[in-house]
C-alpha cells in the first residue's frame, strides 16, 4: 500500500523551540512566539497541501484552540487538504457529533477525518464536567462510536446504554463521504474500542519492535470482529541534507530545555493515567542521556511535551529509511510535525518525499512531480 503523510496544525502556538503542553504538562512560553492565528495556521496548511500531505491533525484539550472551529476557518483558505480533527466524545452528544461531521463534509467538499480521543487525564476531564473514570470513558466511547456509525449509515438509532441514551436518533443528511475514524490507545480498554470501530489505529512513535507488538495486538483484536484496520504512527521529524545538520538541530532544541521546565513537565506527566504516556516516559526516564533510543529515533521532545514525544532525526536518506522500516511492519500512514511547523514541512516535503517517490512508495495526491529533486550532499 502506498504511504500516506499528514502534517500538524500547532493550535497551541508555534516556535523555533519545542512548544510544550498536553497530558497534564504546562504549556510553554515559546508557544507565544507564533500565535495560532487563522492566518498563520492557514499558511502552514497551504504549505502542507502544496507539498503533498493529505491531512493536518489538530489536537484537543484545554491547552490549545478548539479543533472544530479552527479547522472550519482554516479550511476556507485551502482547497484539497483534509483535517484530522481530534475531539473527545464525552463532551458532545453522538447525534450532534454525527451531524457536525456531516455538515463539515458538505461545507468542505469531504475534507474531514476524525481522531477520537477518549481522554487520559481525569483532572482535565472533570474541568469539562466529565467525572467518569478511565475505563468507563472507554466504554462510553464505544457506545458513542456505535451511535455515530449507525447514523452515518442512514439508520435510525435507539440506544439505552451504560453511559449514553438516544431515542429515534437520525440524520436528515448523511455525510458523503463518511469520515474515517482514527483512534489510539495502549490500554486493554482502548484496544477493544479500536478493534470494533477504528479505520486507522494510531500509535505514538515507539521503537519498531514495540510498534510491531502493538500492530499484532490490535490486528488480532480486530480480526475477532471481522475487521482489518490500517495503521498509522505519530512522530516529530528533524530532517536535513546531512545527518550532522539534523543532529545539530536536535542538540539546539535540547540545549533550550530549561532544567526546571523539564522537571515540572516530567512531574506532571508522571501523574498521567494514559498508558501511552507512561510508555513515552519510559523511553527516556526524564534523562537527557541516551535519547537516541533506536537509530534516528530521538526521545528528546518528550522531555518537555506531553503526548507524542519522539522524533525521526537524520539526513533525508536516513529518515526515509526509518519510514520504510516502519512501513515494513504495517504502518501506512505517518502523522508528522516539527518546529517550527512551517519550515519543517518544507524540509520534509522537499527532502524526504522525493526520495520515497523515486522508490515508488509515495506519490503526490495531485499527481504532480515531487516538490524537489533529491540532492546529494557535497562534502566541503
Helices and strands as residue ranges (DSSP letters): E 4-9, G 29-32, H 38-51, E 55-58, H 67-74, G 75-77, E 82-87, G 89-91, H 94-108, E 112-116, H 122-127, H 134-152, E 157-160, E 165-169, E 181-184, H 188-197, E 200-204, H 208-223, E 230-240, H 243-255, H 259-270, H 275-284, E 292-294, E 297-298, G 300-303, E 311-315, H 316-329, E 333-337, H 341-351, H 353-358
